[in-house]
Amino acid sequence: MITVILISAIIIILSIIHLIGVHNENYWKKRGVIFYTKNKVLGPIWEFLTKKRPLFAIMTDIYKEYPDAPAVGVGMLLTPTLYVKDPQNVHNVFQADFQSFYHRGVEVTDEDHLAQNILLLNGIKWKLLRQSMTPLFTSAKLRNMYYILDKSAQDFIEFLKRNPEKLKGNAMQTISHFCCAAIGAAVFGVSNKSTFESPFLDMSQRAFTGNWKINVKFTIANICSKFITFFRIRFFAEFQDFFIDAIKQVLRKREKENVIKHDFADICISLQKKGKLVDSETGFELTPTDELMAAQAFFFFTAGVEPTAASIFSVLFELGKNEEILTKVQEEIDYTFEKHNGELNYDAVNEMEFLNKVYNEALRMYPPVGSLSRKCVQDTVLPVGNIRVEKGTKILVPVYEYHNDPKYFPNPEVFDPERFSSDEKPNDLHFMPFGKGNRLCIGMRYAVMQAKAALVYLLRNYTVKSLIKEGGLKFRKESVFVRLENVDLEFIPREIK
């Protein structure tokens, strides 16, 4: 009897799986869209779950398999999912038809306080926060904040000098240590002590260096975002109390001291002093509570630690393989230090044009994220292919694939900073390491400046050697990020003239 029930259950489950696959394929065929048939139920997610490959590499296979298709339908359980390949259609998703695609594609619960941040929020809440926070990341504001990054970078060099064992191997961990210290200083404030002595550093590192639990939750959100709200899953539950309590302490202390330090605490206090944020069109009100400010601080860490550390590592890895380019960067850095009498500021760092080219080329080869996602919030049509997109459809947009497509970047495997010279700059639609359009990463300019500050002081004091292990360069299995694996770095002290 038990055997009969078990067989019947298996037949029913297999039948349901088959029907879902047939439904997914027919859904896109009716709309004249090519469908990815390798797995009709979970599409690329199935291969990601069953093989040791990052999701972006699997998506790159699909990108190459259908070279002329403006878009490809993929299975994602019962959620219609469209992999948008044509640049004009991507432009529509991010900019021209933004009102139809403003949703990130990830759902969060109200109880997940740290997820109430500008990265994950949607709709009116996102709009109010974006409008309120954008003026806080202007060139003038960043110029005032640069001293935090400069101190953090100098503290990093002193940290390496005191800990010479950190100069060879585990470089990603070492660089992440710097990024945690730098962002911690920007969020929690700078003191006369080293930024590497912050009481928040240990918890910050645990939260933002390869947390597998968060990766699993985001994978679930990719497959079916409704699972998150139905099961009340909180992405950042284990860090919630720490960040909320820490931000409350910092804000109360800063209010009591009544000093301006041009850091994140100042941003929070200025928002709270405004009182309620009000949408002029709908009258919707949002109160900038300590909890909401803690969520924005958490976003600041999210954007400024792991992705920034990865970008710094990528630059150094390529420089360590290309001695001529490394020498040219160091010559520019040495010249800038001499020009400014050994004291750098925001403008001095921005003067380094070749460093900027090098940084952009590393972002091209190894963008922080492999792809971007959106959710359609109203029925619309993508122009190339005249593709009807219904409300609720999940949209996937290639980033790594564009950056490494020889059609847009000849010989993409070659590290060539001159691609980004003034007369060679790539099409804006083909290069988007920080996203595109209205949901472009708001902290992009700060993250870039943080990375450059670290690179300037590192390359001023050390030369770098790339260490490639047996088997060559590989990529870590990740659902969102692009992360190098099986390679490392060695820092060799330089004699500064």
QUIUR-V825623 format. One record per pair of residues at least 6 apart in sequence whose C-alpha atoms are under 8 Angstrom apart, sorted by the first residue. I is the first residue (numbers start at 0). J is the second residue. If there is no record, write none. Layout:
i->I j->J
i->I j->J
This chain:
i->16 j->40
i->17 j->40
i->19 j->39
i->19 j->40
i->19 j->76
i->19 j->77
i->20 j->38
i->20 j->39
i->20 j->40
i->20 j->74
i->21 j->39
i->23 j->39
i->23 j->40
i->23 j->73
i->23 j->74
i->23 j->77
i->23 j->79
i->24 j->34
i->24 j->36
i->24 j->39
i->24 j->72
i->24 j->74
i->26 j->79
i->27 j->33
i->27 j->34
i->27 j->72
i->28 j->34
i->30 j->386
i->30 j->387
i->31 j->386
i->32 j->70
i->32 j->71
i->32 j->72
i->32 j->386
i->33 j->68
i->33 j->70
i->33 j->71
i->33 j->72
i->34 j->71
i->34 j->72
i->34 j->73
i->35 j->42
i->35 j->61
i->35 j->71
i->35 j->72
i->35 j->73
i->35 j->74
i->36 j->42
i->36 j->73
i->38 j->45
i->38 j->74
i->39 j->73
i->39 j->74
i->40 j->74
i->40 j->75
i->40 j->76
i->40 j->77
i->41 j->73
i->41 j->74
i->41 j->75
i->41 j->76
i->41 j->222
i->42 j->73
i->42 j->74
i->42 j->75
i->43 j->54
i->43 j->57
i->43 j->58
i->43 j->73
i->43 j->74
i->44 j->54
i->44 j->75
i->44 j->222
i->46 j->52
i->46 j->57
i->47 j->53
i->47 j->54
i->47 j->57
i->47 j->478
i->51 j->476
i->52 j->474
i->52 j->475
i->52 j->476
i->52 j->477
i->53 j->474
i->53 j->475
i->53 j->476
i->53 j->477
i->53 j->478
i->53 j->481
i->54 j->369
i->54 j->476
i->54 j->477
i->54 j->478
i->54 j->479
i->55 j->369
i->55 j->370
i->55 j->399
i->55 j->400
i->55 j->478
i->55 j->479
i->55 j->481
i->58 j->397
i->58 j->400
i->59 j->399
i->59 j->400
i->62 j->84
i->62 j->400
i->65 j->71
i->68 j->84
i->68 j->85
i->69 j->83
i->69 j->84
i->69 j->85
i->69 j->88
i->69 j->383
i->69 j->384
i->70 j->81
i->70 j->82
i->70 j->83
i->70 j->84
i->70 j->85
i->71 j->81
i->71 j->82
i->71 j->83
i->71 j->84
i->72 j->79
i->72 j->80
i->72 j->81
i->72 j->82
i->73 j->79
i->73 j->80
i->73 j->81
i->73 j->82
i->74 j->80
i->75 j->222
i->75 j->223
i->76 j->222
i->76 j->223
i->78 j->223
i->78 j->391
i->78 j->392
i->78 j->393
i->79 j->391
i->79 j->392
i->79 j->393
i->80 j->392
i->80 j->393
i->80 j->394
i->80 j->395
i->81 j->392
i->81 j->393
i->81 j->394
i->81 j->395
i->82 j->394
i->82 j->395
i->82 j->396
i->82 j->397
i->83 j->89
i->83 j->394
i->83 j->395
i->83 j->396
i->83 j->397
i->84 j->396
i->84 j->397
i->85 j->383
i->86 j->428
i->86 j->429
i->87 j->382
i->87 j->383
i->88 j->381
i->88 j->382
i->88 j->383
i->89 j->396
i->89 j->428
i->90 j->428
i->91 j->97
i->91 j->381
i->92 j->99
i->92 j->100
i->93 j->100
i->93 j->101
i->93 j->435
i->93 j->436
i->93 j->437
i->93 j->438
i->94 j->435
i->94 j->436
i->94 j->437
i->97 j->437
i->98 j->376
i->99 j->375
i->99 j->376
i->99 j->377
i->99 j->378
i->99 j->379
i->100 j->373
i->100 j->374
i->100 j->375
i->100 j->376
i->100 j->377
i->101 j->121
i->101 j->122
i->101 j->373
i->101 j->374
i->101 j->375
i->101 j->376
i->101 j->438
i->102 j->121
i->102 j->122
i->102 j->373
i->102 j->374
i->102 j->375
i->102 j->376
i->103 j->119
i->103 j->120
i->103 j->121
i->103 j->372
i->103 j->373
i->103 j->374
i->104 j->224
i->104 j->372
i->104 j->373
i->104 j->374
i->104 j->393
i->104 j->394
i->105 j->119
i->105 j->220
i->105 j->221
i->105 j->224
i->106 j->119
i->106 j->220
i->106 j->224
i->106 j->225
i->106 j->227
i->106 j->228
i->107 j->114
i->107 j->115
i->107 j->119
i->107 j->120
i->107 j->227
i->107 j->228
i->107 j->232
i->107 j->233
i->108 j->114
i->108 j->227
i->108 j->228
i->108 j->231
i->108 j->232
i->108 j->233
i->109 j->115
i->110 j->231
i->110 j->233
i->111 j->232
i->111 j->233
i->111 j->234
i->111 j->235
i->111 j->236
i->112 j->239
i->112 j->290
i->112 j->291
i->112 j->294
i->113 j->235
i->113 j->239
i->113 j->290
i->113 j->291
i->113 j->293
i->113 j->294
i->113 j->295
i->113 j->297
i->114 j->120
i->114 j->233
i->114 j->234
i->114 j->235
i->114 j->294
i->115 j->291
i->115 j->294
i->115 j->295
i->116 j->125
i->116 j->291
i->116 j->294
i->116 j->295
i->116 j->297
i->116 j->298
i->117 j->125
i->117 j->128
i->117 j->129
i->117 j->295
i->117 j->298
i->118 j->298
i->118 j->440
i->123 j->278
i->123 j->283
i->124 j->285
i->127 j->276
i->127 j->277
i->127 j->278
i->127 j->285
i->129 j->441
i->131 j->270
i->131 j->276
i->132 j->266
i->133 j->441
i->135 j->266
i->136 j->441
i->136 j->442
i->136 j->444
i->136 j->445
i->140 j->261
i->141 j->345
i->141 j->445
i->142 j->344
i->142 j->345
i->142 j->346
i->143 j->261
i->144 j->185
i->144 j->261
i->144 j->262
i->145 j->344
i->145 j->345
i->146 j->344
i->147 j->181
i->147 j->184
i->147 j->185
i->147 j->189
i->148 j->181
i->148 j->185
i->148 j->448
i->148 j->449
i->148 j->452
i->149 j->343
i->149 j->344
i->149 j->452
i->150 j->194
i->151 j->177
i->151 j->180
i->151 j->181
i->151 j->184
i->151 j->193
i->151 j->194
i->152 j->177
i->152 j->181
i->152 j->452
i->152 j->453
i->152 j->456
i->153 j->456
i->154 j->193
i->154 j->194
i->154 j->195
i->155 j->177
i->155 j->195
i->155 j->453
i->156 j->456
i->156 j->457
i->156 j->460
i->158 j->195
i->159 j->165
i->159 j->166
i->165 j->173
i->166 j->489
i->166 j->490
i->166 j->491
i->167 j->488
i->167 j->489
i->167 j->490
i->168 j->487
i->168 j->488
i->168 j->489
i->169 j->487
i->169 j->488
i->170 j->312
i->170 j->487
i->170 j->488
i->170 j->489
i->171 j->308
i->171 j->309
i->171 j->312
i->171 j->487
i->172 j->208
i->174 j->308
i->174 j->311
i->174 j->312
i->175 j->204
i->175 j->208
i->175 j->304
i->175 j->305
i->175 j->308
i->176 j->204
i->177 j->195
i->178 j->303
i->178 j->304
i->178 j->305
i->178 j->307
i->178 j->308
i->178 j->449
i->179 j->200
i->179 j->203
i->179 j->204
i->179 j->300
i->179 j->303
i->179 j->304
i->180 j->194
i->180 j->195
i->180 j->197
i->180 j->200
i->181 j->194
i->181 j->449
i->182 j->299
i->182 j->300
i->182 j->303
i->182 j->304
i->183 j->194
i->183 j->197
i->183 j->199
i->183 j->200
i->183 j->203
i->183 j->300
i->184 j->194
i->184 j->197
i->185 j->262
i->185 j->263
i->186 j->262
i->186 j->263
i->186 j->264
i->186 j->296
i->186 j->299
i->187 j->245
i->187 j->246
i->187 j->249
i->187 j->263
i->187 j->264
i->188 j->249
i->188 j->260
i->188 j->262
i->188 j->263
i->188 j->264
i->203 j->300
i->206 j->238
i->207 j->300
i->207 j->301
i->207 j->304
i->207 j->305
i->208 j->304
i->208 j->305
i->209 j->305
i->213 j->234
i->213 j->235
i->214 j->477
i->214 j->478
i->216 j->232
i->216 j->234
i->217 j->234
i->217 j->478
i->218 j->478
i->219 j->226
i->219 j->227
i->220 j->226
i->220 j->227
i->226 j->232
i->227 j->233
i->242 j->293
i->242 j->296
i->242 j->297
i->243 j->289
i->243 j->290
i->243 j->293
i->243 j->294
i->246 j->289
i->246 j->292
i->246 j->293
i->246 j->296
i->247 j->289
i->249 j->264
i->250 j->264
i->250 j->267
i->250 j->268
i->253 j->264
i->254 j->268
i->259 j->265
i->263 j->296
i->267 j->292
i->270 j->287
i->271 j->286
i->271 j->287
i->271 j->288
i->274 j->286
i->274 j->287
i->275 j->284
i->275 j->285
i->275 j->286
i->275 j->287
i->276 j->284
i->276 j->285
i->276 j->286
i->276 j->287
i->277 j->283
i->277 j->284
i->277 j->285
i->278 j->284
i->299 j->442
i->302 j->442
i->302 j->446
i->303 j->442
i->303 j->446
i->306 j->367
i->307 j->367
i->307 j->446
i->307 j->447
i->307 j->449
i->307 j->450
i->308 j->450
i->309 j->367
i->309 j->482
i->310 j->358
i->310 j->361
i->310 j->362
i->310 j->365
i->310 j->366
i->310 j->367
i->310 j->450
i->311 j->450
i->311 j->453
i->311 j->454
i->313 j->361
i->313 j->362
i->313 j->365
i->313 j->483
i->314 j->357
i->314 j->358
i->314 j->361
i->315 j->463
i->315 j->465
i->315 j->488
i->316 j->464
i->316 j->465
i->316 j->487
i->316 j->488
i->317 j->361
i->317 j->414
i->317 j->465
i->318 j->324
i->318 j->325
i->318 j->463
i->318 j->464
i->318 j->465
i->319 j->325
i->319 j->463
i->319 j->464
i->319 j->465
i->319 j->488
i->320 j->464
i->320 j->465
i->328 j->353
i->328 j->354
i->329 j->458
i->329 j->459
i->331 j->351
i->331 j->353
i->331 j->354
i->332 j->351
i->332 j->455
i->332 j->458
i->332 j->459
i->333 j->459
i->335 j->347
i->335 j->351
i->336 j->342
i->336 j->343
i->339 j->347
i->348 j->451
i->348 j->452
i->348 j->455
i->349 j->355
i->353 j->416
i->354 j->451
i->356 j->416
i->356 j->417
i->356 j->418
i->356 j->419
i->356 j->420
i->357 j->415
i->357 j->416
i->358 j->416
i->358 j->451
i->359 j->416
i->359 j->419
i->360 j->414
i->360 j->415
i->360 j->416
i->360 j->418
i->360 j->419
i->361 j->414
i->362 j->432
i->363 j->399
i->363 j->402
i->363 j->403
i->363 j->430
i->363 j->432
i->364 j->399
i->364 j->402
i->364 j->403
i->364 j->411
i->364 j->412
i->364 j->414
i->365 j->399
i->365 j->481
i->365 j->482
i->366 j->398
i->366 j->399
i->366 j->402
i->366 j->432
i->366 j->481
i->367 j->432
i->367 j->433
i->367 j->480
i->367 j->481
i->367 j->482
i->368 j->398
i->368 j->399
i->368 j->432
i->368 j->479
i->368 j->480
i->368 j->481
i->369 j->397
i->369 j->398
i->369 j->399
i->369 j->400
i->369 j->479
i->369 j->480
i->369 j->481
i->370 j->395
i->370 j->396
i->370 j->397
i->370 j->398
i->370 j->399
i->370 j->479
i->371 j->395
i->371 j->396
i->371 j->397
i->371 j->398
i->371 j->434
i->372 j->393
i->372 j->394
i->372 j->395
i->372 j->396
i->373 j->393
i->373 j->394
i->373 j->395
i->374 j->390
i->374 j->391
i->374 j->392
i->374 j->393
i->374 j->394
i->375 j->388
i->375 j->389
i->375 j->390
i->375 j->391
i->375 j->392
i->375 j->393
i->375 j->394
i->376 j->390
i->376 j->391
i->376 j->392
i->377 j->389
i->377 j->390
i->377 j->391
i->378 j->387
i->378 j->388
i->378 j->389
i->378 j->390
i->379 j->387
i->379 j->388
i->379 j->389
i->379 j->390
i->380 j->386
i->380 j->387
i->380 j->388
i->381 j->387
i->381 j->388
i->398 j->429
i->398 j->430
i->398 j->431
i->398 j->432
i->401 j->407
i->401 j->429
i->401 j->430
i->402 j->408
i->402 j->411
i->402 j->429
i->402 j->430
i->403 j->411
i->403 j->412
i->404 j->411
i->405 j->411
i->407 j->425
i->407 j->429
i->408 j->425
i->417 j->423
i->418 j->424
i->418 j->425
i->419 j->425
i->433 j->439
i->433 j->440
i->433 j->443
i->434 j->440
i->459 j->493
i->459 j->495
i->460 j->492
i->460 j->493
i->460 j->494
i->460 j->495
i->461 j->490
i->461 j->491
i->461 j->492
i->461 j->493
i->462 j->490
i->462 j->491
i->462 j->492
i->462 j->493
i->463 j->488
i->463 j->489
i->463 j->490
i->463 j->491
i->464 j->488
i->464 j->489
i->464 j->490
i->464 j->491
i->465 j->486
i->465 j->487
i->465 j->488
i->465 j->489
i->466 j->486
i->466 j->487
i->466 j->488
i->466 j->489
i->467 j->485
i->467 j->486
i->467 j->487
i->468 j->485
i->468 j->486
i->468 j->487
i->469 j->485
i->470 j->485
i->471 j->485
i->471 j->486
i->472 j->483
i->472 j->484
i->472 j->485
i->472 j->486
i->473 j->483
i->473 j->484
i->473 j->485
i->473 j->486
i->474 j->481
i->474 j->482
i->474 j->483
i->474 j->484
i->474 j->485
i->475 j->481
i->475 j->482
i->475 j->483
i->475 j->484
